[in-house]
């Protein structure tokens, strides 16, 4: 099956610093990548949808200047949490949808990145 | 996004028993209904999925039952095993306008006891 990787798997940073999380589709090209945030014992909350070569579409309530998303190639999307604060501590998960397929093609999820802001 | 309601919030099942998780949706435009399994500290993994033109789909011990008129679908795990202990999320997707966004239920924490 299709594999999506995330790096780093966990990161601890000081308040006020910026953190970049990478999401890669390893064996397929991803037209669309999605970024989710998941708090403990809660469901996945969609933050933004990114299409290769265009600006990301952010969900209501998600600050686009704080969560910078770049989808520069068909295999890589990055999420940068700028000026991170303790309330940004969460589990960030990306997913990728394969390019060139219509209909019911699946989203493949990455293993997640645990962000802890001290 | 339209809501997907999932129940129960938690479920304890004896080994060998049947685990049943239910979901209901509102938006009749949804055209794809996957179930995901998530272990602690891991990303969700697709378990099984169904399209609205099918009433049931079975893969191994996992079965989705789909009731289009009632706008409900459920996951049945037969012969539940301790290794099935995880959080399960139902989801729904509308493929219109090229969106492909998933709407998730709140999740069900399944514990299978020996």
Interface residues (C-beta under 8 A of the other chain):
Chain A: X4 X6 X32 X34 X41 X42 X43 X44 X46 X49 X91 X93 X95 X97 X103 X104 X106 X107 X108 X109 X110 X111 X112 X114
Chain B: X1 X31 X32 X34 X36 X41 X42 X43 X44 X45 X46 X49 X51 X89 X95 X99 X100 X101 X102 X104 X105 X106 X107 X109
